[in-house]
Amino acid sequence: MRGRLVYFAAVSLMGLLTMKENALIYGTVFLLAIFWLHKRKKFPESLLVLLTGCFALFMAAGYFDEVDTVYNGSEKHFLILFDDEMNIDGDTLSAYSTSKPANEKILIKYRIKTIAEKELIQNHLTPGTACSVSGTLSSPSPATNPNAFDYKRFLERKKISWILEADQLSLETCQHKPQSMVTMLKGFRQQEVLKIDRIFFDETSALMAALLYGERDLFNPETERSYQKIGIVHLLAISGLHVALLAGMFYFISIWLGVTKEKTEMMMLIFLPVYAILTGLAPPVVRSVAMLLLLIGSKRFSVQLNPLDAISAAFMMMALWQPAIIYDVGFQLSYSVSFSLIFSAPVILKTFKSFAGQTAAASLIAQISSLPIIIWSFHEVSILSILANLFFVPFFSFGLLPLLLFSYIIFLFGSPPPVYLLFLETLIHYVNLFATWLSGLPLSTLVVGKLEPILVILHILLLPLFFLKWEEFVSRRSKPPMWIFTLPFLPLIMQMVLPYMNPYGKIVFLDVGQGDSIFIRLPYNQGNYLIDTGGVLLFAKEDWQLKRSLYDPGEKIVVPFLKSEGIRSLDKLILTHGDADHIGGSLAVFNEIGVKQLLIPRVPDRSELENRIMEIANKEGTEIHEAKIGTSWNAGEADFLILNPNQIPVERNDGSIVLLANFGGKKWLFTGDLGIEGERSLEQTIEKLDIDVLKVGHHGSKYSSSESFLEWTNPEFGIISVGKKNRYGHPGKEVLERLEEAGAAIYRTDEDGAIIYKFKSNSGTFTQQVP
């Protein structure tokens, strides 16, 4: 059986996917695998029976891994046990909790009312506390945009069916319940992270909490994004390497202090599970801890277990305990990289004698083996990753980690001197600054887009072929030819070429809440345009209410969507007017996506946000064009003509760019926030239009889309970009009635999610993201 547990790990994954994804496909793959093992590997029948039993066991685990709820959504009052850590960001509390006596997991969200209440919650609301809570249950929302993060599915995989929007959290009713060891350790972790945040400077506390306790909520999002762009964001999480280093330090210090080898190993068997809980039970930590426990335990009980068997056993234990964990990106990355390094170590890594050579080779193997997961999840890849890892991995592992651990130990025995705290902050600031500088280099990342299914399969097939060919040349003591190293990247190159061969185009009205953002992609990549970028209107808040990062639809919705489409550069970014809900996301777009031309309306006075966007556009070398009536362009078979502004507007909304377009067999009119006065001006200036699709002005406000305007345009479809339960009451009942009377079919982003029109030549079809 030695070395054969990897086959059981593969079969266990097939069993879960058979129940959770596609029974026909993965069941067939399993049968083919059994046939191949019998014919080619000469596996005995007894082992094949065990593999079949393993497959059946994990099929059962996948079948019974369902979400059950005792609630119907009408309940208002709850007894909530906070049995996990809480996240307090500004004036918002969110926590995974358990309702009693139902024992059902619930995500609770609560808006903190005063700074005094916030301090009470931070100091007294710890894991193991039960409180009376009143509020409203809501079902998590599914993904409302193409290729977007599906929050509903994410929570379902955590066995959560409801979000409790709490309006009253009675702290005076809270009681500390008898706690399990796990809950106590979670409470200790939460309090220690809070202390670190209070004692150390911002950048030091963020990195210390991340490296010692696996808590990344303190990190500045921009700094974290810089680490991600250069492919070293894994250093901000506790990885298997960190666990191995800390375990090694613990082992050698114990031996140095005179503790026997046997007692040291017994202490490690106790210390490692405790450490996994203290660091948040992140999948890479649990994987590393489980492997170490298995290797130490097998050694003590004289059982032969090699690293491949250990990681295979760890995989099966984690997947059996929590089947949905196979969808966790951290779990996928941890195991894909670990398996690849273990397989490569005996042949490939041994050929490199120097530390730098081994580090570079290990980094290359890690990056290549994780490529399918990274591309599938983030739609981009870091080009600087291997070089960045050569510097940052040793520096973090052998420099910053020991230094921060030493600093934390000093902190446990008393407050460190101010000079020392300043030294730490300065050092970490310059490390972050260096990472930010690297991330700003041209082509630090390459946007690939979401791989087509056939290319995903090809990518998965090419990776083992690449490693086998590399090992083959190494075994023959010959230098591998360069063409071998192109194999893992062929699907990425093909994905980047596909848009130029694609006869289909699309237009997507993104759901950005109460705002507008519309993406147009023409066939054969003849043009990629974005009309507005979404945004939020900011309201004054006190300092204690401010979140670490403000919600930005441009960053959270528009940019990820563009990257999933493989958009590295926009031909035109059209900002219809200066309202924040239309242009607020532009800063994020400029930060992540190239923009060749910026179109803005010609107006006498611009807002501070508009001026800032123009400054960034100038800095990035973007051509800026002030659009007015008559501005036009053609691309392939598509025509575009700007109908407004035709004069200096009295009101900003009536100065919106109004764009008439003809493509995909339909005429489109995009109206920004045009109001009734602006509509009347168009009616007086331009002859009657006969369009097919109207982007309804001003989110369906009752002060737009007048009867005469609808008669003048005669649309077959009306599309309203509007936020769910928005404070303005959009869309107005009057507008909906006027559209219905005009015979226009209505689509709304608040109800339908993104609205997509996919076309080829002069015919196409509308679909909704939320059916």
C-alpha positions, 0 to 999 in steps of 0.5 A: 500500500505504500505510495498508493494512497494517492490513488485513493485520494484521487478516487475520493475526489471523483466520488465527491464530484460525482454527487456534487457536479455531474454523476455521468461524467465523473462516474465514467471517469472513475470506471475508466480509471479502475479499468486503466489501473487493472490493465496497465498498473496490474492492481490486484482485485482486492485493491480495486475493491477497496478503491471502489469502496472509497469511491462509494464512501465519498459519494455518500459524503457528497450526497449527505452534505446538504444544507438543511434549515428549520426556518421559513424566513418569517422569524424575528427573534433569536437566541444566537450563540457566537461560536466563531470569531467576529469581524468588526469593520467600521460600524458593521459587525458580521459573524458566523454564529449558531441559532439556539436551540435549532443549532442552525448556522446563521450569518449575522450582520448588525449595524453598530449604533454608537462608539460606546456600543462598538467598544462593548462589543469588541471587549465583551462579545467573544466566541462562546457568548449567547445573546438575544437578537431580533431582526429579519432573515434574508436569503443570500443573493446568488451571483447577479453578474456573469462570472461573478462571485456567488455569495449564495453558493459560498454560504451554502457550502458553509451550511448557511441558508440565512443572513440575519439582518439584526436591528437589535442586539441586546448586550445586556442579555448576553451570557457566556456559555460553557465553552469547548476548547476550540471555542476558547482558542477562537476567543483567545485568537480574537482578543490577541488580534485586537491587542496587536491592532491596538499596540503596534502601528498599522502596517506592523499590526497587519503583517503580525496578525497575518503571519502569526494568527492568519488574520488578514482583515487588518491589511490595507486592501491596496497593499494586499492587492500589490502583493497579489499582482506580483504573485506573493499574496500567499505570504500574507497567509500562514502557509505550509512553509510557515507551519514547517518553520515554526514546528522546526523552531519549536523542535530544535529549541526544545532539544536545545533546552534538554527535552528528550526527542520523544517528549518533544514529539509528544508536545508537537502532537498537542501543539500543532492542532492547537496552532491550527485553531489559533490560526483560523483553521485555514486549509493550508495550515490544516493540510500542513498540520495534518501531514506533520501529525501523520508523519510524527505519529507513524514514526512513533508507531513504526508505520511506514508513511512517506510524504505522498501517503501523508498528503493523500491521507490528509486530503481524504480526512479533510474532504470527508470531514467537510466535503464542500472544502474541495471548492475552497481556493486555498484548499485547491492551491495548497494541495495542487502545489504540495502534490506537485512539489512532492512528485517533483522532489525526487527527480527535478528538484534534486538536480538543483544544488544551490539554494537559489536554484532550488527556490527558483525551481520550486517557485516555477513548479508551484506557479505552473501547478497552480495556474489552472486554479489561479486563472479560473478564480482570478482570470489573470496571472502574475508575470513577476511571480517567480522573481518576486518569490525568489526575494520575498519567500526567504526574506519573509520566512527567515527574516520577518517571520522570526522577527515578528514572532520575537516582537510578539513574545516581547509584547506578551511580557510587556509593551515594546519600547516606542523606538523598537515599534517605530523600527518595525513599522519603518522596516515593514513600510519599506517592504510594502513600498517595494511590493507596491513599486513592483506591482506598478511595473508594466505588465506585472500581471497578465489578464487572460480571462475565463478559460473556455471549458475545452481549454480548461480540459486541455490545460489539465492534460498538459500539466502532467505531460509537462512534468513528465517530459521535464522529468524524462529529460532530467533522468537522461541527464540532458537539458530540457528544450525550451518548447517543453516550458511552453506547454502549460501556457498554450491554453492561456495563449489560445484564450487570448487569441480567441476574441479575434476569431470570435464572430459573436458580440455582446452587450452586458448591462451590469448590476452595479446597484444604484448606478450604471455600467454597460459593456459592449464587445463587438465581434472579432474584437473590433471594439471594447467599450464601457459606458459608465463604471458604477459608483456609490454616493458617499454620506458623511460618517464619523471616524469610528464608523468608517470601514477599512475600505469603502465599497466600490462597484468599480473594484468589486464588480466592473473590474473583475467582470472585465478581467473575466472577459479577458479585457486588458484594454478598453478602446473607449471609456464613455462617462455619460456625466459627472455623478458618482454613481456613474463614474465613481468606479472609474478610478478602479478601472484605470488602476487595473485596465488600460483605457485608450480613449476617454469620452466625457461630455462638454460641460462648463464646470466639472466636479472634483471627481471628474477632474481627478479622473481626467488627471489620472487619464492624462497620467496614463496616456489616455486620449481625452475627448470632449463629446458633443452632438455629432461625434460619431465612429464606426467599428466593423458593422457597428455605428455610434452617434452622440446626440447629446449634449447639444448645448451647455446644460442647465442641469448636470443630468440633462448634460448626459452623453446620449449615445445612439448605436446600431449593432447586432440587428438592433438600434440602441439608445443610451441616455445616462441620467437624462431628464424630461427637460433633456428629452424635450431638447432632443425631441426638438432638435432631432427627427423622430427616432425609431429604436429597438432598445432604450436604456431608460434614463436616470434609473427609471426616475419619474422625472424621465422617460416622458410619454412624448419621449417614449412615443418619439423613440418607440422602443421595443425593450426598456432596460433599467439599471437600478439598485435593489431597495434603493432610497430614491424609490426608483424605478417610479411606478409612473415610468413602468406604466408608461413603458408598458403602455408603449408596449416595451418589454422591461428588464431591470437589474434589481430583479434580473441581475445583469441583462445580456444580449449576445449576437451574431451578425444581425440577430441576437438573444436577450438573457438575464443573469437571474432567471 
